Amino acid sequence: MSAKLQEVFQKQQQQQNQSEIVADDEVLQLVGFMVGEEEYAIPILTIQEIIKPIEYTRVPRTPQFVLGVFNLRGSVIPLIDLRIKFGVPATKTNEDTRYIVLKDGDETAGFVIDKLNQAMRIEKKNIDPAPEATTQDKSLIEGVGKKEDRIITILKVSKLLERDF
């Protein structure tokens, strides 16, 4: 297990120990990450794995946000750059860049994120629905979580994995 992933799990354990005991069905367990300057989160159970960037093969005639495909232990997985998909200028890969491989049913894809933050637990009462102002991207937003002094956009994994290309 990578040091960064182990650190994420240790922080989650600390949060669990410090927080009040709350019924599991009242809490959403998420993994937070950065894309540009914004913090996003996805349910922890939808993550197949988190890896450092590896080589990928460009696929012609795909949208700009689809970087290509990569081979993960014999499975060919599409790779999507969330910066481009979310309209944030692309940057070069650095030591914090990760591929987060998500799975929902039969759909699997890898997403380029700028930085892995931490695992977190947010009580469902602290999650508001997606803002009315969102239009095209509304379908990607599950809700907005409030955690201490931060606002975290929670993404719908099923919509991220939809093949719109």
N, C-alpha and C positions, 0 to 999 in steps of 0.2 A: 504494500500500500504506500502511495506517495506521501511524503511529509506534509504536503499541503492538504491532502484529503484527510490524513490523520488529524491534522490541526482542526479541520472543519468539524470532524466527529467529536473531538475533545471539547470544542466550544459548545457543541450541542449538548453534550453530557453536563457541562457546567450550567447551561441554561436550564436544563431539566431539574438539576439539583437545587437551583436557586428559586425557581418559580413555584407557585402554589400548585398543589395537586389538583389537576383539572381533568375531568373525564376525557378520554381519548377522542370521543366523537364530537367534542366541543373545541378541539384544537386541530389546526392544520400544520403538518410538518413540511417545511419547505427548505430548498437550497437557494441561497441568494447569489447573484452574480451581477457584474457590471457590463453594460454595453454603452460605450461613451461615458457620459457623466451620470447616467441614470442607473438606478438599482432595480433589478427585476428578480422574480423568484418563481420557482416551479415546484410542484409537489415532489417530494423526495422519492416516492415510489415509482415515478415515471422515468427515473434516471437509470439507464442501463449501465453506463459508466462515464467517467470523466478522464480524458487522456490529454497528454501533451500533443501539440500539432505534429502530424505525420504527413507524408507525401500524399497528394491527391491528383487525380487525373481530370483535366478540364473536359466538359461535355459540350460539344457545339450546340448552338441554337437553343440555349437555355437562358432564362433571365439572368441579369447581372448578379443578383444575390445568390444564385446557385453557383458555387465555386467549382463544383464537379462531384466526383465520387471518390471514396477511399475504401481500401480493403481492411476490414476488421475481422481477423481470424476467419477468413474465408467468406465473409459476407460483404457484398458491395453495398455501401451506404452513401446516400447523397449527403453532400456537405453544403450547408447554407450559412452565409455570413449575416449574422443578425444586425451588424452595423449597417450594411447596405439595405437590408430588408426594412429596417426602421428609419432609413433616411439620414443616417449619421455618416459623415465622411469616413471612408475606409482608411485604415492605418496599417503599418507593417506589423507582422507578428513579433511579439517580444516574450520575455521570460514569464509573464503572467498569462499570456494567451492560452486558452484551453479549448478542446473540442468536448462538448457535452452531448453524449449520445442518449437520445430520448426514445422511449418505446411506449406505444399505446395500441394495444391489440396487435394487429399484424403490421402496423406502420412503424418504421424506424428511420431516424435521420440523425445526422450530426450537425451541431450548430457551433459556430465560432463565437466565443465570448471573450471579452477583454480581460476579465479577472474573476476568479471564483472568490466569493465572499465567505459566507458561513451558512451552516445549517441553523434553522431557527424554528421555533414553534410560535404560532400566532393564534390566539383564541379567535374563534369565528366571529365573536361579537365585535372584534377589532378590525374586521374586514368589511369594507363598504363595496357596493356594486360599482361597476365601471362608470366613470363620469358620463353624463349625457352629452358633453361636448365632443366626445370621440365619435368619429364617423366611420371611415373606412377601416380603421384599426380596432374598432370596438370589439369585433369578433375575436380578436387575439387576447383581449383583456378579461380575465376572470373577475378581478376585483382589485381594490387598493387596500393594502394592509398598513396598519399603523403599529409601529414597533418603537417604543421609547420616543425619540425625537425624529424618527425617520418615517418616510412614506415609501412603500415598496409596491411596485406594480406586479401583480400576480398574473402570470400568463396562462392561457388555456393551451395545454399541450396538444389536445386533439386538433385545434385549429392550426397550431404551428406545424403539425405533421401532415396537414392536408396538402395534397399535390396540386398546386395551382400553377404548375409549369409543365 
